[in-house]
Amino acid sequence: MFNKDDVMKKRIYEIIEVSKEDDTTSHIYDLVMMFTIFMSIIPLAFKQETKLFTTLDLITVIIFIIDYFLHKISIFIYGNY
């Protein structure tokens, strides 16, 4: 059966992959990722490089890296992507 780690991986999978109507956490995750994608495009729209844009770029890259690892953690429970 599932152990404690498998239950956590299954929940991570449900949050990042499956957006059910009653899953508030999954909806918040989706909104945060859409906002992050939008924010990551802003520095590309300007030719100048400022500290604000560099910081924004760094923050969004860190969020995308965390998202990548969450996907990798959850893939072990289902075995496919």
C-alpha positions, 0 to 999 in steps of 0.5 A, a space after each residue: 500500500 502507500 506509505 507516508 512519502 507516497 501520500 505526500 507525492 500523490 498530494 503534490 501531483 494532485 496540486 500541480 497536475 489536476 485542478 478539481 473544482 473543490 481543490 483550493 490549493 490547486 487553484 491557488 497553485 495555478 494562479 501563482 504559476 500563471 502570475 509567475 509566467 506573466 511576471 517573467 515576461 515583463 523584463 523581456 518587454 524592455 530593452 533596458 536592464 535594471 536591478 528590478 528586472 534582474 531581481 524579478 528574473 531571479 525570483 521567477 527562475 527560482 519559482 520555476 526551479 521549485 516547480 520543476 522539482 515538484 513535478 519530478 517528485 510527483 512523477 515517481 508515484 505515477 511513473 509517466 509524465 
